[in-house]
Amino acid sequence: MTRAAERPIDSTVDEAETAKFAAMAEEWWDPAGKFAPLHKLNPVRLEFLRDRICDRFARDPMGNRPLEGLRLADVGCGGGLLSEPMARLGATVTGIDAGEKNIRIATAHAETVGVAVDYRSDSVEAMAARGETYDVVLNMEVVEHVADVSLFLEASAALVKPGGLMFVATLNRTIKAYGLAIVGAEYIMGWLPRGTHDWNKFVRPSELAAPLRRAGLELTEITGVAYNPMADKWSLAPKDLDVNYMAVAARNE
């Protein structure tokens, strides 16, 4: 069910970025469409998330529904490419996105395939103001699209319960990332529409660590994610943080 919420004045929503993704919203679930890179990235993201969550909460990652009983917020959920599999793993999932069209697409798809996700057009600031808390908070490929990274991370961290986790996936602000993620992916290979990313909004790992620390979270892991063009496959690359990377932060009890 879709639910809209009034956004606070100090919202970190970047309206230009929201409009950019709204224009592509119909293609969220097309594995050969404009979100094809995310479909290819999804298996390595899902395995990483499942294994780290299970390790934190002493669950068997090979179990049928290993995330049963955990509340999870997928911030910037888009069309639900992560929300749905997290729900299938047993989590009670709330997916939020600033784009109402994204939420409509996500809701319709979840209803079609019979997966229960609470989708909302909402902001992390509004959720934090309402005192909502979750065992797990996902910020996957979203921080490079917000208006204020520090404020966004601090508001997201407020959603994390004691003992809980927050995951962040983004792009590093390096020359290599400019060459591969923008020039290569958008202009040469055409994997993404031109203008999908703004290199100036890419986020260095140190720029994640400081606001998370201020919000009471400890950065416990950071790993790169690399693409192998020969195998047409993504994989973890723990020592290569130059382009795509994922981070885990914990609120210790």
N, C-alpha and C positions, 0 to 999 in steps of 0.2 A: 504494500500500500504506500502511495506517495504522500508525503506530508511536507508542506512548505513551512519555513520558519522565518520570522523577521530578522534581518541581519543587523548587527550592531553598527554604530557609526564608525568604529575603529576596525572594521572588517578588513581582513587581509586578502579578500577576493579581488583579483585583477580582472576587471570587466572585459578588457581586450582579449585576455587569454581565454576567458570563459566563452566569448563569442567565437573564437578560433576553433575551439573543440565542438561547440554547438553546431558549427557548419559541417562537421564531419560525423555527427552523432549517428546517422543512419547506418554507418559502416562498422560500428563497434564489433558486431558479431560476424563479420565477413573476414575469414582468415586470409583471403587474398586481397583485401581492401586496404584502406589507408592506415589501418591499425595492424597490418600484418606483422610488423616488427614486434609488437607486444604479444601477439599470438605465439610467435617463435620464442620469445623470452619467457613466456608464462611457465613452461615446465621447470626451468631452473629456479624461478622465483618461488613457485609453489613448494618445491622440495625443500628449499632453504627455509621458508616460513614454517612449514610443517615440522621439520626436524628441530628447529630452535625452540619453537613453542612447546613441543613435546618434551624436550630436554628440560625446559624451565619448569614445567608443570608435572614432571614425572609421568608422562604418558608413553604408550607404545606407538611409535609412528606407523607401524605396520598394522595397527588395529583397524577395525571396520570404521569406527567414528572416533578417532583419537582426541578430537577437540570438544567432545560432548561436555556440556556444562560450562564452557568458557564463553564470555561475552566479548565480541570483537567489533571494533569500529574500523571501517575501510574509508579513509578520508580521501576525497578526490576519486571516488570509485568509478567514474566514467560510466561505461555500459555494464559494469559488473563482472569484468573478466577475472577478478580475484574474489569478489564477494561470493559468487556462486560456488566455486570450489571450496572456499572456506566453510560455507554452510553445509556442503556435502560431507565435509570432514567432521561435522557435528557441532560446529560453533553456532551460537546465536549471533547473527550478523546484522549490524546496522551499517548501511552504505550511504554516505553523504557526498553530495557534489553541488557546486555552485550553479551548474548548468541544469536548468529544469528539463531541457530536452534530453540530456543524458539520463536523468532520473526516469523520465517516461520510457525511454528505450530499455533501460535496465529492468524496470518494473514489468514491462510487457514480456521481456524475454524470460525472466524468472517465473512468471505465471505460466508461460507456455511450456516450460520444461518441468514445472512442478517443484521449484526450489523456493524455500521460504527465506526471504531477505526483507528487512525493514528499510526501504529506500526513502530518502528524504532530500529535498533541496534545502540545504542547511549549511552552516559554517561552524568551524571548530570553536570560534569565539562564543557563539550562541550556545553551543552544547556545554562548554566550560562554565558559562554564566548560569546555566541551569543545574550545574552540579552533577552532570552525567559522568559516570566512570565505567571503565572497561578493563578486562584482563589483558587485552591486546589491542593496540592501535597501529594501523597501517598507514604510512604516508609513502606510497610507492609511485615514483615518477610524478610527483606533484609539487615538491618544494621549489622546483625551478620555474613554476608557473604562478607563484603567489606574489602579492604586492610587497610583503614585508616578511622575510624569512624568519627572523628572530621572533617576532610576535606570533607568527604562525606556529613555530615549533614550541614556544612556551605555552600557547593555548592548547596545542595537541597534547603536550606532556601533562597538562592538568587533567586530562581524561584518563590517565593511566592509574589504575588502582595500585596500592602498596603490593609489592611482589609481582607486578605486571611488567609487560614489555611494550616497547614501541619500536617499529621497524621503519627505516627511511631508505628509499632507493632514489638516486638522482645521478646527475652528471657533474664531473669535476671540471672546474674552470681552468683548463690547460690548453696549450696550443694543440696538443694531440687530439683533445676532445673537439676542438673547433674543426680540425681537419677531417676527423672521422664522422662525428655526429652531425655536423652541419654541411660542410663541403661535400663529404663523401655520401652520407645517407640522404641528404635533401637535394643536392644539385647534380651529383654524378650518377648515383645508383637510383635515385628517385624512390627510395623506400618510404619517405615521408614527404608530405607537401612542403614546398619551400616556405620558410617562415615559421615552421612548427616550433623551433627553438630559437632562443636569443642567448648567445654565448655569454653575454654580460650577466645573465640571471643564473648561470650554472653556479654550483655551490661547492666550495672546497670543504674537505672533511673538518678542518679546524673551525669553519664557520657553522658547522653543525654542533660541534662539541660544546662550544661556549654557551649558547642558549639552553641546550639540554642540561648542562651542569647547573646553570642558574635555576632551572625548573626542578631540580632535585633528581635528575636521571643520570645514571652512569653509563657512558658509552662502553659496552663490553666486547663488541666485535665489529670489525669493518673488513669487508672483502670486495675485491673487484669482480666484475662480470665481463667476460670477453667473448667476442664473436669469432667463430672459425668459419671463414667463407668456403673453404673446401668441403667441410662437413655440413655447412648451412645450419650451424648449431651454436647455441650459447652454452657457456659453462662457467663455473666459479673459477676465478683467477685471484687467489688471496693476496698475491704480492703486486698485482697490477691495478692500481687505483686511478690510473691516468684518465680514464673515460667514464665508464659506468661503474658504480659501486653501490653496495648495500651495507647498511649499518644497523646494529642492534643496540638499544639502550634499555636499561632496567631501572625500575624504582624499587630499591631494596627495602624490605620491611623493617 
